[in-house]
């Protein structure tokens, strides 16, 4: 599903910019949600081992990071970007 959805990434980004021009009402929330959706799709394309709900066992996390500190660091940065988008939605 994610690979098929990535075809619409440019359209979603355009809609996010369009809704972002509205400073009142639901425009801002729609813009933030669309940015979150794009970030979520990009995260799961880069990290296909992660399920949609992000719940993994310690063993699965070790496998995803391939026991390399650099992979874990990159994964952590991507997770923080993802969480920042979620927090923006909650604060919006």
N, C-alpha and C positions, 0 to 999 in steps of 0.2 A: 504494500500500500504506500509506503513512504517513497519508494522509487517512482511510483506513478504520480504521487503528489508533488514531487520535486519539479515536475514539468510546469507546475503552476506557481512556482516560487516568485517569478518576476511579477506575475499578476497580483499575488498577495502583497508584495512589497509596494506595488503601485497603489493598491487599496489602502495600505497602511499610511502612506504619505498623504493620500487624499483625505482620509478620516482625520489625520493629524492636524490638518488646517482648521478644523473646528475646535475651538478652545472650550466650548461649553457642551454640556449634555453628554451623549454617548459617543461622540466623535473621538474623544481622547481615549476612552476605554477600548473602542474598536481598534484604534491604531496600536495600542499597547498589546492587545490580545493577538493581533496579526503578527506583530514582531515576535511575541512568544511562540506562536505557531511555527514561524520560520526557524527560530532558534532551535526548537524541539526537533524539527525535521532534520536540520543540519547536524545536530548532536547524534541522532540515531543513524544517520547515514555514515558518519565518521566512526561510530561505536555500535555496530550491529549486534553485539553480544548483549547489550542492555535491553531489557524488556520495557514496554511502554510505561510501566509504573515505577521503574528504576529500582525495584527491590531485587537484590542479589545476595547470595550467601558469600561468606568470606572466601570460600574456595573459588566461586565464580569470579569474584573481584580480582583474586590473584591471577586467574587465567586471563582475564581481560587486560591486565597490566603486564602480562608476560614476564612477571618478576623482574622488571626493569624500572629503576627509579625514574628515569626520564619519561617513560610511558605513563607512570603514575602521576608525575607532575603535570604533564599535558592533559591527562584525564581530569585532574583536579581543577585546572584552569577552565576547561570546557564546562565542568559541572558548576563552577562559580558563575560563569557567564549565563548558563541556563537558569540557575537560581536567582540571579539578579533580575532577569526578565520576569520571573514569577513574582518576585517581590514588587517590582514596578507595577504589575497588574493589581496586586493586593492594595498597594498604596494609591493607585490611580482612582 
